[in-house]
Amino acid sequence: MGRLQGDGGAVNDEFTISRVYDAPRERVWQAWTEPERLKRWWGPKGFTIHTCKVDLRPGGVFLYGMHAPDGTDVWGRFVYREIVKPERLVFIVSFSDPKGGVTRNPWNADWPLETLSTVLFAEHGAETTVTIQWRPQNATDSERKTFAEGRDSMQQGWTGTLDQLAAHLSISRLAKRL
């Protein structure tokens, strides 16, 4: 399993979280960029991915649909801005409809329509540190306030998602040994 680092605290409008994984950077990168791997771990704990399409190029889109534990369908998308294999992914995150059109957060209409995410992959021997930097993009003051007030929820959601990535990497490591 990975080790969680950081406090999820704010620097300006930014939320940051890091996790150390017992896996080589290339395998962690693949987990973030290959649809067959992404659908095994991506999303909040308890959600299942039913749609996962990745066009990994600047301007390309990762479109995903998830079933929430209560049966609700939730859609989201990343629009990739920068891809530096295997070091960095930069993308705009939005809730979406099934066709990829931007929509409001189904649980909080004042959540920013767009957030900017930077995911960094740093290799240290046999381990990889993943650092996620997340902040509102083109947001109103009210949306920025909602983002800032959602830090506990972000910490919980990202921790669950990164736990699922740790489990996926552990399973894929065991499968490679067999």
N, CA and C of each residue as an Amber inpcrd file, in Angstrom:
protein
   534
   0.8380000  -1.1780000   0.0000000   0.0000000   0.0000000   0.0000000
   0.8790000   1.2360000   0.0000000   0.3640000   2.3530000  -0.4120000
   1.1350000   3.5780000  -0.4440000   1.0760000   4.3240000   0.8720000
   2.0220000   5.2400000   1.0410000   2.0570000   6.1060000   2.2170000
   1.5400000   7.4740000   1.8130000   0.6310000   8.0260000   2.5950000
   0.0680000   9.3370000   2.3280000   0.9640000  10.4000000   2.9250000
   1.2080000  11.4600000   2.1760000   2.0040000  12.5760000   2.6630000
   1.2220000  13.8560000   2.4670000   1.6230000  14.8940000   3.1650000
   1.0140000  16.2010000   2.9970000  -0.2000000  16.3510000   3.8680000
  -0.6490000  17.5810000   3.9590000  -1.7720000  17.8770000   4.8380000
  -3.0280000  18.2420000   4.0760000  -2.9570000  18.2120000   2.7580000
  -4.1260000  18.6100000   1.9830000  -4.4210000  20.0890000   2.1350000
  -3.4650000  20.8560000   2.6420000  -3.6920000  22.2660000   2.9340000
  -3.6320000  23.1390000   1.7030000  -3.9750000  24.3810000   1.9160000
  -4.0570000  25.3430000   0.8270000  -2.8110000  26.1970000   0.7500000
  -2.3740000  26.4540000  -0.4460000  -1.4270000  27.5110000  -0.7410000
  -2.1550000  28.3250000  -1.7920000  -2.5980000  29.5200000  -1.4440000
  -3.5230000  30.2930000  -2.2640000  -4.8060000  29.4670000  -2.4060000
  -5.1830000  29.1340000  -3.6360000  -6.4080000  28.3580000  -3.8660000
  -6.1250000  26.8810000  -4.0760000  -4.9130000  26.4310000  -3.8080000
  -4.5060000  25.0880000  -4.2150000  -4.6940000  24.0450000  -3.1160000
  -5.1840000  22.8830000  -3.5320000  -5.2450000  21.6930000  -2.6820000
  -4.1550000  20.7580000  -3.1910000  -3.3390000  20.2270000  -2.2760000
  -2.2470000  19.3320000  -2.6600000  -2.2930000  18.0800000  -1.8010000
  -2.0700000  16.9410000  -2.4460000  -1.9800000  15.6690000  -1.7290000
  -0.9190000  14.8200000  -2.4320000  -0.1580000  14.0610000  -1.6480000
   0.8880000  13.1870000  -2.1940000   0.7490000  11.7970000  -1.6210000
   1.2050000  10.8330000  -2.4000000   1.1960000   9.4370000  -1.9650000
   2.4390000   8.7730000  -2.5280000   3.0950000   7.9410000  -1.7100000
   4.2580000   7.1700000  -2.1470000   3.7920000   5.7440000  -2.4120000
   4.1300000   5.2250000  -3.5980000   3.7480000   3.8710000  -3.9990000
   4.9780000   2.9960000  -4.1620000   4.8410000   1.7500000  -3.7660000
   5.8970000   0.7490000  -3.9470000   5.7630000   0.1690000  -5.3550000
   6.0790000   1.0170000  -6.3400000   5.9440000   0.6250000  -7.7490000
   6.8160000   1.5520000  -8.5890000   7.3430000   1.0370000  -9.7000000
   8.1330000   1.9020000 -10.5820000   7.2540000   2.9690000 -11.2410000
   7.8690000   4.0800000 -11.5510000   7.1360000   5.2130000 -12.1260000
   6.3960000   4.8210000 -13.4040000   6.9960000   4.0230000 -14.2540000
   6.3440000   3.6390000 -15.5120000   5.0070000   2.9340000 -15.2520000
   4.9640000   2.0550000 -14.2490000   3.7140000   1.3360000 -13.9550000
   2.6610000   2.2810000 -13.3750000   3.0790000   3.2260000 -12.5470000
   2.1350000   4.2020000 -11.9960000   1.6120000   5.0980000 -13.1290000
   2.5010000   5.5170000 -14.0140000   2.0960000   6.3180000 -15.1750000
   1.0540000   5.5630000 -16.0080000   1.2960000   4.2880000 -16.2760000
   0.3460000   3.4840000 -17.0510000  -1.0150000   3.4310000 -16.3640000
  -1.0160000   3.3310000 -15.0460000  -2.2810000   3.2810000 -14.3080000
  -3.0880000   4.5680000 -14.5030000  -2.4110000   5.6850000 -14.6880000
  -3.0720000   6.9760000 -14.8850000  -3.4260000   7.2550000 -16.3430000
  -2.8740000   6.5200000 -17.2950000  -3.0260000   6.9040000 -18.7020000
  -3.6410000   5.8390000 -19.6050000  -3.7720000   4.6150000 -19.1480000
  -4.3180000   3.5420000 -19.9780000  -5.7320000   3.1940000 -19.5170000
  -6.7170000   3.2510000 -20.4310000  -8.1120000   3.0340000 -20.0440000
  -8.3600000   1.7290000 -19.2930000  -7.7510000   0.6390000 -19.7300000
  -7.9820000  -0.6520000 -19.0710000  -7.5100000  -0.6330000 -17.6200000
  -6.4840000   0.1340000 -17.3360000  -5.9820000   0.2500000 -15.9590000
  -6.7940000   1.2820000 -15.1780000  -7.0790000   2.4280000 -15.7940000
  -7.8270000   3.4930000 -15.1180000  -9.1690000   3.0000000 -14.5840000
  -9.8670000   2.2210000 -15.3900000 -11.2060000   1.8070000 -14.9660000
 -11.1820000   0.8370000 -13.7870000 -10.0160000   0.3120000 -13.4620000
  -9.9100000  -0.5980000 -12.3120000  -9.7700000   0.1430000 -10.9880000
  -9.4050000   1.4370000 -11.0180000  -9.1560000   2.1250000  -9.7450000
  -9.7070000   3.5450000  -9.6680000  -9.9630000   4.2070000 -10.7880000
 -10.3010000   5.6180000 -10.7650000 -11.6470000   5.8810000 -10.0880000
 -11.7040000   6.9310000  -9.3030000 -12.9440000   7.4220000  -8.7240000
 -13.0190000   7.2220000  -7.2320000 -14.0090000   7.8610000  -6.6210000
 -14.1860000   7.7300000  -5.1770000 -14.4830000   6.2850000  -4.7820000
 -14.1210000   5.9520000  -3.5660000 -14.3710000   4.6100000  -3.0400000
 -15.8720000   4.3120000  -3.1060000 -16.2020000   3.1190000  -3.5900000
 -17.5960000   2.7130000  -3.6970000 -18.2120000   2.9790000  -5.0650000
 -17.5700000   3.8050000  -5.8820000 -18.0450000   4.0850000  -7.2330000
 -17.4390000   3.0590000  -8.1860000 -18.1700000   2.7190000  -9.2420000
 -17.6330000   1.8200000 -10.2630000 -17.6870000   2.5170000 -11.6190000
 -16.6410000   2.3300000 -12.3970000 -16.5430000   2.9400000 -13.7270000
 -17.2900000   2.0640000 -14.7350000 -18.1910000   2.6710000 -15.5050000
 -18.8640000   1.9280000 -16.5760000 -18.4460000   2.4260000 -17.9600000
 -17.8740000   3.6200000 -18.0420000 -17.3810000   4.1650000 -19.3040000
 -16.0220000   4.7910000 -19.0560000 -15.0590000   4.4920000 -19.9230000
 -13.6970000   5.0140000 -19.7460000 -13.0590000   5.1480000 -21.1250000
 -12.9770000   6.3870000 -21.6180000 -12.3760000   6.6550000 -22.9240000
 -11.2370000   7.6430000 -22.7250000 -10.0640000   7.3180000 -23.2530000
  -8.8870000   8.1730000 -23.0820000  -8.2850000   8.5040000 -24.4420000
  -8.1380000   9.7970000 -24.7040000  -7.4090000  10.3010000 -25.8720000
  -6.2280000  11.0870000 -25.3020000  -5.1220000  10.3800000 -25.0660000
  -3.9750000  10.9330000 -24.3380000  -3.0850000  11.7590000 -25.2700000
  -3.4480000  13.0330000 -25.3910000  -2.6700000  14.0070000 -26.1590000
  -3.1310000  15.3860000 -25.7010000  -2.2910000  16.4090000 -25.8450000
  -2.7560000  17.7550000 -25.5050000  -4.0280000  18.0790000 -26.2950000
  -5.0630000  18.5070000 -25.5890000  -6.3630000  18.7530000 -26.1990000
  -7.2620000  17.5320000 -26.2100000  -6.7070000  16.3550000 -25.9310000
  -7.4850000  15.1190000 -25.8620000  -8.2800000  15.0500000 -24.5640000
  -9.2130000  14.1070000 -24.5150000 -10.1430000  14.0180000 -23.3900000
 -10.1410000  12.6210000 -22.7830000 -10.1810000  12.5730000 -21.4550000
 -10.5090000  11.3610000 -20.7020000 -11.9510000  11.5650000 -20.2640000
 -12.8710000  10.7880000 -20.8230000 -14.2880000  10.8530000 -20.4780000
 -14.6350000   9.5980000 -19.7010000 -15.2580000   9.7900000 -18.5350000
 -15.6040000   8.6330000 -17.7170000 -17.0060000   8.7810000 -17.1460000
 -17.6560000   7.6380000 -16.9960000 -18.9500000   7.5620000 -16.3450000
 -18.8450000   6.5910000 -15.1880000 -19.4600000   6.9560000 -14.0580000
 -19.3830000   6.1240000 -12.8520000 -20.7790000   5.9020000 -12.2820000
 -20.9500000   4.7300000 -11.6780000 -22.1410000   4.4600000 -10.8800000
 -21.7920000   4.7670000  -9.4330000 -22.5650000   5.6450000  -8.8070000
 -22.3930000   5.9460000  -7.3880000 -23.0330000   4.8280000  -6.5710000
 -22.6360000   4.6840000  -5.3030000 -23.2270000   3.6330000  -4.4670000
 -24.7540000   3.7080000  -4.3840000 -25.3230000   4.9150000  -4.5210000
 -26.7830000   5.0490000  -4.4550000 -27.4570000   4.7980000  -5.8060000
 -26.6580000   4.4060000  -6.8280000 -27.2020000   4.1000000  -8.1430000
 -27.1760000   5.2550000  -9.1270000 -26.8270000   6.4380000  -8.6660000
 -26.7370000   7.6100000  -9.5340000 -25.5840000   7.4530000 -10.5170000
 -25.7940000   7.8750000 -11.7550000 -24.7050000   7.9410000 -12.7290000
 -24.0730000   9.3230000 -12.6580000 -22.7480000   9.3600000 -12.6120000
 -21.9860000  10.6050000 -12.5680000 -20.9730000  10.5540000 -13.7020000
 -20.8570000  11.6500000 -14.4310000 -19.9200000  11.7440000 -15.5480000
 -18.8900000  12.8240000 -15.2710000 -17.7020000  12.6280000 -15.8110000
 -16.6450000  13.6210000 -15.6810000 -15.7130000  13.5480000 -16.8680000
 -14.8840000  14.5810000 -16.9720000 -13.9180000  14.5970000 -18.0680000
 -12.6710000  15.3680000 -17.6550000 -11.5620000  14.9580000 -18.2370000
 -10.3080000  15.7070000 -18.1770000 -10.0490000  16.1790000 -19.6060000
  -9.5940000  17.3950000 -19.7710000  -9.0630000  17.8560000 -21.0520000
  -7.5730000  18.0680000 -20.8210000  -6.7800000  17.2300000 -21.4640000
  -5.3300000  17.2630000 -21.2480000  -4.7190000  18.5310000 -21.8360000
  -3.9110000  19.1980000 -21.0230000  -3.1830000  20.3910000 -21.4720000
  -1.7150000  20.0820000 -21.7300000  -1.1460000  19.2660000 -20.8610000
   0.2870000  18.9670000 -20.9630000   0.5160000  17.5190000 -20.5600000
   1.3380000  16.8240000 -21.3470000   1.6850000  15.4320000 -21.0660000
   3.1930000  15.3080000 -21.2310000   3.8690000  15.0280000 -20.1350000
   5.3180000  14.8240000 -20.1690000   5.5630000  13.4390000 -19.5850000
   5.6280000  12.4350000 -20.4620000   5.7700000  11.0430000 -20.0310000
   7.1690000  10.8160000 -19.4710000   7.3110000  10.1720000 -18.3690000
   6.3630000   9.7220000 -17.3510000   6.3740000  10.6320000 -16.1210000
   6.5380000  11.9440000 -16.3480000   6.7550000  12.8810000 -15.2480000
   5.5400000  13.6860000 -14.8130000   4.6910000  14.1070000 -15.7760000
   3.6610000  15.0820000 -15.4230000   2.4660000  14.9940000 -16.3640000
   1.2830000  15.1200000 -15.7670000   0.0310000  15.3020000 -16.4960000
  -0.6050000  16.5920000 -15.9930000  -1.0730000  17.4300000 -16.9080000
  -1.7960000  18.6470000 -16.5470000  -3.1010000  18.6200000 -17.3300000
  -4.2260000  18.8180000 -16.6160000  -5.5150000  18.7350000 -17.2850000
  -6.5590000  19.5560000 -16.5490000  -7.5990000  19.9320000 -17.2850000
  -8.7640000  20.6140000 -16.7220000  -9.8070000  19.5420000 -16.4180000
 -10.3270000  19.5590000 -15.1940000 -11.3290000  18.5860000 -14.7450000
 -12.6920000  19.2740000 -14.6690000 -13.7150000  18.5920000 -15.1590000
 -15.0890000  19.0920000 -15.0700000 -16.0360000  17.9140000 -14.8970000
 -17.1580000  18.1600000 -14.2460000 -18.2630000  17.2220000 -14.3390000
 -18.8040000  17.3730000 -15.7560000 -19.4150000  16.3130000 -16.2760000
 -19.8850000  16.3890000 -17.6620000 -21.1510000  15.5700000 -17.8490000
 -21.6970000  15.6920000 -19.0560000 -22.7770000  14.8050000 -19.4720000
 -22.1320000  13.6370000 -20.2300000 -22.9080000  12.6360000 -20.6430000
 -22.3180000  11.4800000 -21.3240000 -21.5810000  11.8060000 -22.6300000
 -21.8550000  12.9660000 -23.2230000 -21.1650000  13.3600000 -24.4550000
 -19.9340000  14.2170000 -24.1790000 -19.6610000  14.5070000 -22.9070000
 -18.4890000  15.3000000 -22.5550000 -18.7480000  16.7810000 -22.4020000
 -20.0030000  17.2130000 -22.5160000 -20.3300000  18.6210000 -22.2950000
 -20.2320000  18.9610000 -20.8120000 -19.6690000  20.1070000 -20.4930000
 -19.4580000  20.5110000 -19.1000000 -20.8000000  20.7370000 -18.4080000
 -20.9230000  20.1910000 -17.1950000 -22.1170000  20.3750000 -16.3690000
 -21.6970000  20.7710000 -14.9560000 -22.6570000  21.1860000 -14.1710000
 -22.4260000  21.5190000 -12.7680000 -22.2700000  20.2460000 -11.9390000
 -21.5570000  20.3680000 -10.8430000 -21.4310000  19.2960000  -9.8570000
 -22.8380000  18.9050000  -9.4010000 -23.2070000  17.6290000  -9.4810000
 -24.5670000  17.2280000  -9.1180000 -24.8750000  17.3660000  -7.6280000
 -23.8600000  17.4940000  -6.7950000 -24.0640000  17.6100000  -5.3570000
 -23.9030000  19.0370000  -4.8430000 -23.2650000  19.9140000  -5.6450000
 -23.0070000  21.2760000  -5.1850000 -22.9210000  22.1970000  -6.4040000
 -23.9960000  22.9210000  -6.6670000 -24.0750000  23.7740000  -7.8540000
 -23.0740000  24.9270000  -7.8290000 -22.4610000  25.2100000  -6.6790000
 -21.4980000  26.3030000  -6.5890000 -20.0510000  25.8170000  -6.6620000
 -19.8580000  24.5390000  -6.9620000 -18.5050000  24.0160000  -7.1860000
 -17.9840000  24.6070000  -8.5000000 -16.6840000  24.9060000  -8.6170000
 -16.1660000  25.4550000  -9.8760000 -16.4780000  24.5380000 -11.0670000
 -16.8740000  25.1430000 -12.1860000 -17.1190000  24.3610000 -13.3990000
 -15.8500000  23.6760000 -13.8770000 -14.7080000  24.3300000 -13.6660000
 -13.4210000  23.7780000 -14.0890000 -12.4270000  23.8570000 -12.9450000
 -11.6280000  22.8030000 -12.8160000 -10.4860000  22.8260000 -11.9020000
  -9.2630000  22.3840000 -12.6930000  -8.1230000  22.9500000 -12.3310000
  -6.8680000  22.6100000 -12.9890000  -6.1190000  21.6240000 -12.1150000
  -5.7600000  20.4870000 -12.6800000  -5.0190000  19.4590000 -11.9490000
  -3.6520000  19.2600000 -12.5790000  -2.6540000  19.1630000 -11.7180000
  -1.3100000  18.7820000 -12.1340000  -0.9470000  17.5500000 -11.3280000
  -0.5890000  16.4800000 -12.0150000  -0.1800000  15.2400000 -11.3540000
   1.2900000  15.0260000 -11.6850000   2.1110000  14.9510000 -10.6310000
   3.5560000  14.7710000 -10.7770000   3.9350000  13.3650000 -10.3510000
   4.8400000  12.7380000 -11.0980000   5.3070000  11.3780000 -10.8320000
   6.8150000  11.4490000 -10.6150000   7.2660000  11.2190000  -9.3800000
   8.6990000  11.2920000  -9.0600000   9.1780000   9.9280000  -8.5920000
  10.1850000   9.4020000  -9.2650000  10.7160000   8.0770000  -8.9300000
  11.8580000   8.2170000  -7.9330000  11.8150000   7.3730000  -6.9010000
  12.8570000   7.3230000  -5.8720000  13.2030000   5.8540000  -5.6600000
  14.1980000   5.3570000  -6.3830000  14.5260000   3.9360000  -6.3000000
  13.3780000   3.1200000  -6.8540000  12.8600000   2.1930000  -6.0430000
  11.7520000   1.3270000  -6.4670000  10.3880000   1.9410000  -6.1600000
  10.3650000   3.1460000  -5.5970000   9.1070000   3.7930000  -5.2270000
   8.8250000   4.9840000  -6.1400000   7.5490000   5.3440000  -6.1830000
   7.1190000   6.5090000  -6.9550000   6.2240000   7.3720000  -6.0790000
   6.5320000   8.6590000  -6.0340000   5.6750000   9.6180000  -5.3420000
   4.7750000  10.2840000  -6.3720000   3.4680000  10.2330000  -6.1040000
   2.4850000  10.9350000  -6.9240000   2.0210000  12.1400000  -6.1150000
   2.1360000  13.3190000  -6.7000000   1.6590000  14.5460000  -6.0660000
   0.5970000  15.1560000  -6.9640000  -0.5590000  15.4350000  -6.3640000
  -1.6720000  16.0400000  -7.0930000  -1.8510000  17.4590000  -6.5760000
  -1.8070000  18.4100000  -7.4910000  -2.0700000  19.8120000  -7.1850000
  -3.3610000  20.1710000  -7.9080000  -4.3100000  20.7370000  -7.1710000
  -5.6490000  20.9420000  -7.7150000  -6.1380000  22.3160000  -7.3080000
  -6.6560000  23.0920000  -8.2620000  -7.1560000  24.4250000  -7.9310000
  -8.2700000  24.8370000  -8.8860000  -9.1170000  25.7750000  -8.4300000
 -10.1760000  26.2690000  -9.3090000  -9.5880000  26.9630000 -10.5350000
 -10.3000000  26.8730000 -11.6310000  -9.8820000  27.5080000 -12.8840000
 -11.0540000  28.3420000 -13.3970000 -10.7960000  29.5930000 -13.7480000
 -11.8500000  30.4820000 -14.2680000 -13.0650000  30.5100000 -13.3420000
 -12.8290000  30.5370000 -12.0380000 -13.9010000  30.4270000 -11.0480000
 -14.3260000  31.7960000 -10.5170000 -15.5790000  31.8680000 -10.1100000
 -16.0820000  33.0620000  -9.4260000 -15.5680000  33.0540000  -7.9850000
 -15.7180000  34.1760000  -7.2980000 -15.3250000  34.2290000  -5.8860000
 -16.1090000  33.2060000  -5.0700000 -17.3890000  33.0680000  -5.3730000
 -18.2290000  32.1090000  -4.6570000 -17.7620000  30.6680000  -4.9060000
 -17.3940000  30.3560000  -6.1380000 -16.8960000  29.0130000  -6.4560000
 -15.5570000  28.7440000  -5.7650000 -14.7000000  29.7690000  -5.7130000
 -13.4130000  29.6140000  -5.0070000 -13.6520000  29.3440000  -3.5210000
 -14.6160000  30.0490000  -2.9520000 -14.9540000  29.8560000  -1.5350000
 -15.4720000  28.4320000  -1.3150000 -16.3320000  27.9530000  -2.1980000
 -16.8530000  26.5890000  -2.0890000 -15.7150000  25.5800000  -2.1760000
 -14.7870000  25.8040000  -3.0970000 -13.6220000  24.9230000  -3.2270000
 -12.8230000  24.9210000  -1.9270000 -12.5250000  26.1020000  -1.3940000
 -11.7390000  26.2090000  -0.1570000 -12.4420000  25.5330000   1.0150000
 -13.7530000  25.6560000   1.0820000 -14.5180000  25.0490000   2.1760000
 -14.6630000  23.5410000   2.0120000 -14.3370000  23.0160000   0.8380000
 -14.4800000  21.5810000   0.5810000 -13.2270000  20.7710000   0.8380000
 -12.2450000  21.3440000   1.5210000 -10.9600000  20.6540000   1.7110000
 -11.0830000  19.3180000   2.4420000 -11.9050000  19.2410000   3.4650000
 -12.0560000  17.9630000   4.1750000 -12.6290000  16.8970000   3.2470000
 -13.6130000  17.2880000   2.4600000 -14.2110000  16.3560000   1.5030000
 -13.2050000  15.9550000   0.4250000 -12.4000000  16.9240000  -0.0570000
 -11.3730000  16.6130000  -1.0540000 -10.3480000  15.6480000  -0.4780000
  -9.9320000  15.9000000   0.7680000  -8.9500000  15.0210000   1.4140000
  -9.5010000  13.5950000   1.4930000 -10.7490000  13.4820000   1.9140000
 -11.3810000  12.1640000   2.0320000 -11.5320000  11.5020000   0.6590000
 -12.0200000  12.2460000  -0.3220000 -12.2300000  11.6770000  -1.6550000
 -10.9350000  11.2540000  -2.3230000  -9.9330000  12.1320000  -2.2820000
  -8.6530000  11.7900000  -2.9030000  -7.9600000  10.6590000  -2.1640000
  -8.0730000  10.6270000  -0.8330000  -7.4560000   9.5270000  -0.0790000
  -8.0670000   8.1950000  -0.5090000  -9.3940000   8.1380000  -0.6350000
 -10.0450000   6.9110000  -1.0850000  -9.6340000   6.5180000  -2.4940000
  -9.5570000   7.4980000  -3.3890000  -9.1400000   7.2240000  -4.7670000
  -7.7060000   6.7180000  -4.8090000  -6.8200000   7.3680000  -4.0510000
  -5.4140000   6.9490000  -4.0440000  -5.2310000   5.6040000  -3.3480000
  -6.1020000   5.2800000  -2.3850000  -6.0960000   3.9290000  -1.7930000
  -6.4140000   2.8920000  -2.8660000  -7.3830000   3.2060000  -3.7250000
  -7.7480000   2.2750000  -4.7940000  -6.6090000   2.1080000  -5.7890000
  -5.8750000   3.1850000  -6.0620000  -4.7010000   3.0700000  -6.9270000
  -3.6580000   2.1720000  -6.2730000  -3.4390000   2.3340000  -4.9710000
  -2.4740000   1.4810000  -4.2610000  -2.8750000   0.0150000  -4.3680000
  -4.1590000  -0.2750000  -4.1870000  -4.6310000  -1.6610000  -4.2940000
  -4.4310000  -2.1830000  -5.7150000  -4.7350000  -1.3620000  -6.7130000
  -4.5420000  -1.7700000  -8.1110000  -3.0730000  -2.0770000  -8.3880000
  -2.1760000  -1.2120000  -7.9290000  -0.7450000  -1.4320000  -8.1640000
  -0.2580000  -2.6880000  -7.4550000  -0.7860000  -2.9600000  -6.2620000
  -0.4090000  -4.1810000  -5.5340000  -0.8670000  -5.4230000  -6.2790000
  -2.0930000  -5.3900000  -6.7870000  -2.6300000  -6.5320000  -7.5350000
  -1.8270000  -6.7410000  -8.8150000  -1.5230000  -5.6490000  -9.5310000
  -0.7700000  -5.8030000 -10.7820000   0.6500000  -6.2820000 -10.5080000
   1.2250000  -5.9000000  -9.3660000   2.5650000  -6.3780000  -9.0080000
   2.5230000  -7.8740000  -8.7170000   1.5050000  -8.3260000  -7.9920000
   1.3660000  -9.7560000  -7.6940000   1.1270000 -10.5510000  -8.9750000
   0.3090000 -10.0230000  -9.8800000   0.0180000 -10.7260000 -11.1310000
   1.2800000 -10.8820000 -11.9770000   2.1600000  -9.8900000 -11.9460000
   3.4140000  -9.9770000 -12.7090000   4.3100000 -11.0850000 -12.1830000
   4.2360000 -11.3600000 -10.8810000   5.0890000 -12.3870000 -10.2730000
   4.6370000 -13.7940000 -10.6330000   3.3570000 -13.9720000 -10.9190000
   2.8140000 -15.3100000 -11.2000000   3.2190000 -15.8240000 -12.5520000
